[in-house]
């Protein structure tokens, strides 16, 4: 695996394929570069250079004792972009990866970023608040974290069917579901706990309107992990001029179940902006 070095010395693994304009992919919570197998071959064939990061504590990156906060994670993305000298980047973030992308833009600006794609992103916020009255109640967040810490494999397995919205007849094999769970377990447990808590408590209502690059928001109407009524729709409303697509039968794992239309919508957006 190729790697770059973060500001605190942590080795961050990444993969890249193809040549052309760069696309950088930031995986969802507990996922890795491997999650993008339904996107990268299509984009490489279309003439793009695809770079996928394993965040710290995940997959092939090092597992430091700290740095699992949004400032450090956005600095890690910056280390990747600067060390590879990537410019005019299309940056794609799924789920918590979308939160990282939003935080990166707020912290480091858009000098290297040409456009952003928020794919089932947990934005603007997940927790119930005055700004997000329909969000997740604090007591539900506490219960989720307690269940996750008590039996992480059970929590992941229990959530898998809803993750892909299989009740809406999305064609996902048991083997693929098992592989996704295994991928999520290939994470330092402390990283998984800390980042999930950060994900559920982050708030970007104040920073999304300041994003100054074209934005595409893609979300499933059946998303059980980041319910669309207080994530995708609110994100689209908060970012002036953004493009929004909502898929009626898609869940949080739309990058698999709706890969063809998701990929086409991303490519159309990139070419148009």
DOBADO-597642 format. One line per field, with one value per residue (C-alpha): residue in one letter; residue number from 1; x, y, z. Coordinates in pm, 1 decimal. Layout:
N
res c(A/...) .
n c(NUM/...) .
X c(X/...) .
Y c(Y/...) .
Z c(Z/...) .
END
This chain:
273
res c(X/X/X/X/X/X/X/X/X/X/X/X/X/X/X/X/X/X/X/X/X/X/X/X/X/X/X/X/X/X/X/X/X/X/X/X/X/X/X/X/X/X/X/X/X/X/X/X/X/X/X/X/X/X/X/X/X/X/X/X/X/X/X/X/X/X/X/X/X/X/X/X/X/X/X/X/X/X/X/X/X/X/X/X/X/X/X/X/X/X/X/X/X/X/X/X/X/X/X/X/X/X/X/X/X/X/X/X/X/X/X/X/X/X/X/X/X/X/X/X/X/X/X/X/X/X/X/X/X/X/X/X/X/X/X/X/X/X/X/X/X/X/X/X/X/X/X/X/X/X/X/X/X/X/X/X/X/X/X/X/X/X/X/X/X/X/X/X/X/X/X/X/X/X/X/X/X/X/X/X/X/X/X/X/X/X/X/X/X/X/X/X/X/X/X/X/X/X/X/X/X/X/X/X/X/X/X/X/X/X/X/X/X/X/X/X/X/X/X/X/X/X/X/X/X/X/X/X/X/X/X/X/X/X/X/X/X/X/X/X/X/X/X/X/X/X/X/X/X/X/X/X/X/X/X/X/X/X/X/X/X/X/X/X/X/X/X/X/X/X/X/X/X) .
n c(1/2/3/4/5/6/7/8/9/10/11/12/13/14/15/16/17/18/19/20/21/22/23/24/25/26/27/28/29/30/31/32/33/34/35/36/37/38/39/40/41/42/43/44/45/46/47/48/49/50/51/52/53/54/55/56/57/58/59/60/61/62/63/64/65/66/67/68/69/70/71/72/73/74/75/76/77/78/79/80/81/82/83/84/85/86/87/88/89/90/91/92/93/94/95/96/97/98/99/100/101/102/103/104/105/106/107/108/109/110/111/112/113/114/115/116/117/118/119/120/121/122/123/124/125/126/127/128/129/130/131/132/133/134/135/136/137/138/139/140/141/142/143/144/145/146/147/148/149/150/151/152/153/154/155/156/157/158/159/160/161/162/163/164/165/166/167/168/169/170/171/172/173/174/175/176/177/178/179/180/181/182/183/184/185/186/187/188/189/190/191/192/193/194/195/196/197/198/199/200/201/202/203/204/205/206/207/208/209/210/211/212/213/214/215/216/217/218/219/220/221/222/223/224/225/226/227/228/229/230/231/232/233/234/235/236/237/238/239/240/241/242/243/244/245/246/247/248/249/250/251/252/253/254/255/256/257/258/259/260/261/262/263/264/265/266/267/268/269/270/271/272/273) .
X c(0.0/111.0/94.9/128.3/235.1/-4.3/108.2/142.6/348.1/65.6/98.3/-218.9/-267.7/-431.2/-491.8/-504.1/-600.3/-626.3/-500.4/-670.3/-860.4/-842.8/-1133.7/-1074.1/-1301.9/-1357.4/-1525.1/-1811.1/-1775.1/-1581.2/-1543.4/-1227.1/-1104.1/-1252.8/-1607.9/-1561.6/-1530.4/-1861.3/-1747.2/-1376.8/-1376.5/-1645.3/-1466.2/-1127.2/-1284.9/-1421.8/-1070.7/-1035.9/-760.7/-926.0/-760.9/-914.8/-800.0/-805.9/-861.4/-647.3/-740.6/-900.9/-792.9/-430.7/-359.8/-183.5/-379.6/-255.1/-387.1/-536.0/-637.1/-995.2/-1147.1/-1274.2/-990.6/-726.5/-922.8/-959.2/-587.0/-528.7/-720.8/-511.2/-193.8/-312.4/-398.1/-77.3/165.1/19.5/-19.7/-378.8/-562.6/-903.4/-1023.9/-1370.8/-1403.3/-1667.2/-1766.1/-2005.2/-2188.0/-1934.4/-1694.1/-1929.4/-1896.3/-1518.3/-1542.0/-1760.4/-1522.0/-1224.3/-1380.0/-1456.1/-1104.7/-882.3/-1091.4/-1139.5/-801.4/-749.6/-1117.4/-1314.4/-1640.7/-1783.6/-2023.3/-2210.6/-2330.1/-2576.0/-2386.6/-2466.6/-2509.4/-2584.2/-2623.0/-2767.3/-2840.0/-3169.3/-3123.6/-3296.0/-3153.2/-3248.0/-3571.5/-3635.4/-3289.9/-3183.5/-3268.4/-2968.1/-3098.6/-3113.7/-2752.4/-2652.9/-2836.6/-2671.2/-2326.7/-2394.3/-2507.0/-2209.7/-1960.8/-2129.3/-2124.0/-1996.7/-2030.4/-2391.8/-2474.5/-2330.5/-2500.5/-2834.5/-2810.3/-2700.3/-3037.6/-3166.8/-2834.4/-2905.2/-3286.6/-3332.2/-3701.7/-3745.1/-3615.1/-3268.4/-3057.9/-2781.1/-2640.3/-2581.3/-2213.8/-2188.9/-2360.9/-2120.2/-1825.0/-1942.5/-1971.3/-1622.9/-1485.3/-1643.1/-1483.9/-1137.5/-1116.6/-953.0/-1244.0/-1152.8/-1154.1/-1496.8/-1644.6/-1488.1/-1577.7/-1936.8/-1982.7/-1828.8/-2057.0/-2370.8/-2274.1/-2122.7/-2307.3/-2239.3/-2547.2/-2331.1/-2062.8/-2253.7/-2383.6/-2022.3/-1913.2/-1791.6/-1759.4/-2033.2/-2196.8/-2392.3/-2606.9/-2723.0/-2945.8/-3183.9/-3539.9/-3516.9/-3192.8/-3224.4/-2875.8/-2908.1/-3282.0/-3327.2/-3574.7/-3316.5/-2997.1/-3000.9/-3291.9/-3161.9/-2813.3/-2950.0/-3150.5/-2848.1/-2603.6/-2686.4/-2706.7/-2636.6/-2770.2/-2987.7/-3098.7/-3308.9/-3363.7/-3697.7/-3580.4/-3223.5/-3084.5/-2749.6/-2567.4/-2681.5/-2324.6/-2391.9/-2764.8/-2796.8/-2441.6/-2531.0/-2752.0/-2528.0/-2222.3/-2404.5/-2530.9/-2179.6/-2026.3/-2293.9/-2230.9/-1852.8/-1881.1/-2134.2/-1943.6) .
Y c(0.0/352.3/592.3/954.4/1086.7/1286.8/1589.6/1375.6/1111.3/860.4/658.9/690.0/426.2/506.4/345.9/511.9/397.9/566.6/892.6/1222.7/1468.5/1356.9/1219.4/1161.8/927.0/948.2/636.3/613.7/531.4/206.6/151.9/169.4/225.4/-112.6/24.3/206.2/-105.5/-24.8/327.9/324.7/94.8/310.3/637.6/504.0/389.5/742.7/888.6/992.1/937.4/781.9/813.4/636.3/702.0/461.4/696.9/656.2/353.5/186.7/-100.7/-56.7/278.5/295.8/283.1/571.6/628.3/964.9/1197.6/1073.4/1418.7/1618.3/1871.3/1598.1/1395.9/1697.8/1763.8/1402.2/1471.5/1783.5/1577.5/1343.8/1628.7/1822.7/1529.5/1405.2/1768.3/1705.7/2005.5/2065.9/1767.1/1617.4/1502.6/1241.7/1165.4/892.6/912.9/1026.2/1080.0/1357.3/1515.9/1503.9/1667.3/1947.8/2001.0/1996.2/2272.4/2479.3/2432.4/2432.1/2601.0/2503.7/2589.6/2229.5/2136.2/2190.1/2029.4/1811.7/1518.0/1433.5/1073.5/976.6/1223.5/1270.2/1643.0/1908.5/1723.8/1409.0/1508.9/1671.5/2040.8/2372.5/2381.0/2015.6/1946.5/1619.0/1477.8/1186.0/1243.7/1249.6/945.9/748.0/843.1/719.9/389.0/345.1/402.8/163.2/-111.5/-51.8/-72.9/-381.4/-592.9/-422.2/-728.7/-779.5/-410.9/-415.7/-741.7/-619.2/-300.0/-461.2/-532.1/-179.2/-36.4/-170.6/-133.0/-494.9/-473.4/-267.4/-558.8/-417.0/-702.4/-754.3/-1101.2/-1237.4/-1269.0/-897.7/-806.2/-1030.4/-874.4/-524.1/-624.6/-779.7/-460.6/-257.1/-482.0/-420.4/-96.8/-17.5/-45.1/281.7/454.5/308.7/424.0/769.6/843.6/723.2/953.0/1239.2/1159.7/1167.9/1493.3/1698.3/2004.7/2192.1/2411.1/2723.4/2617.0/2451.6/2783.1/2902.2/2621.8/2798.2/2509.6/2324.0/2055.8/1742.1/1585.1/1225.8/1051.8/761.5/816.4/485.6/571.2/433.5/546.3/911.1/976.1/1195.5/1440.3/1580.5/1510.9/1507.7/1746.1/1989.3/1975.7/2052.2/2343.7/2484.1/2496.3/2762.9/2629.7/2266.4/1979.5/1728.7/1377.6/1156.4/787.0/648.1/290.9/357.8/312.0/412.9/157.9/319.0/309.2/-64.5/-99.9/201.9/210.4/259.9/565.2/707.5/679.1/832.1/1122.9/1189.0/1177.6/1406.9/1652.2/1646.2/1704.7/1985.0/2175.3) .
Z c(0.0/-76.9/214.6/317.7/655.8/870.5/1068.3/1383.3/1200.5/1147.4/827.6/619.7/352.7/21.6/-315.7/-655.6/-1002.0/-1339.5/-1482.7/-1547.5/-1330.8/-965.5/-765.6/-393.6/-199.1/178.5/316.3/562.1/930.6/986.7/611.0/401.8/48.1/-38.9/-17.3/-347.8/-565.5/-737.3/-827.7/-909.5/-1216.9/-1380.9/-1309.4/-1417.8/-1744.9/-1788.3/-1761.9/-1396.2/-1140.1/-833.9/-492.7/-191.5/164.4/458.8/751.6/1061.0/1266.8/964.4/740.9/628.3/795.2/1128.7/1453.3/1667.3/2018.1/1925.3/1648.1/1614.6/1601.7/1305.3/1306.4/1285.3/1030.8/803.9/846.8/736.0/415.4/368.9/410.8/135.3/-102.7/-40.8/-44.5/-373.9/-490.8/-598.7/-742.3/-900.2/-700.1/-700.9/-340.5/-254.8/104.0/217.1/551.3/814.2/524.6/412.6/756.5/717.0/373.6/508.6/797.9/561.2/349.7/659.4/802.6/492.8/226.7/-135.7/-285.8/-399.0/-434.3/-755.3/-640.4/-363.1/-353.2/-32.8/-59.3/217.6/433.6/803.8/750.7/864.3/1197.5/1348.5/1707.7/1803.2/1872.8/1825.5/1471.6/1409.7/1602.2/1417.5/1486.6/1706.2/2075.2/2310.9/2498.6/2172.4/2100.8/2446.7/2384.1/2044.2/2190.5/2479.2/2239.4/2012.0/2298.3/2445.7/2127.7/1813.5/1583.6/1695.5/1643.4/1291.8/1196.9/1331.8/1126.3/798.5/637.7/702.3/581.1/232.3/258.2/156.8/252.6/-65.8/-274.1/-329.6/-463.5/-208.8/-146.3/204.8/109.5/27.2/353.3/546.8/366.1/460.5/825.6/816.0/663.8/943.5/1203.6/1057.0/1255.4/1586.9/1833.3/2006.6/1669.0/1589.6/1920.0/1916.0/1555.2/1586.6/1884.8/1687.1/1395.2/1608.9/1782.1/1497.6/1367.6/1043.5/1007.9/1028.4/779.1/494.0/350.8/316.9/81.8/-231.2/-479.7/-670.8/-455.7/-538.7/-264.9/-318.3/-61.9/-27.4/89.9/280.9/462.3/816.9/924.2/818.3/772.7/469.0/621.6/862.3/665.5/284.5/238.1/498.9/348.0/2.3/141.2/327.0/34.6/-223.2/-578.7/-494.9/-706.6/-519.7/-615.6/-390.9/-465.1/-340.3/-270.4/-156.9/192.4/338.7/123.2/-201.4/-335.0/-382.4/-439.6/-668.9/-800.0/-1166.4/-1115.1/-840.1/-1064.7/-1359.4/-1149.4/-1015.9/-1363.0/-1505.7/-1223.5/-1269.0/-1642.8/-1598.9/-1330.0) .
END
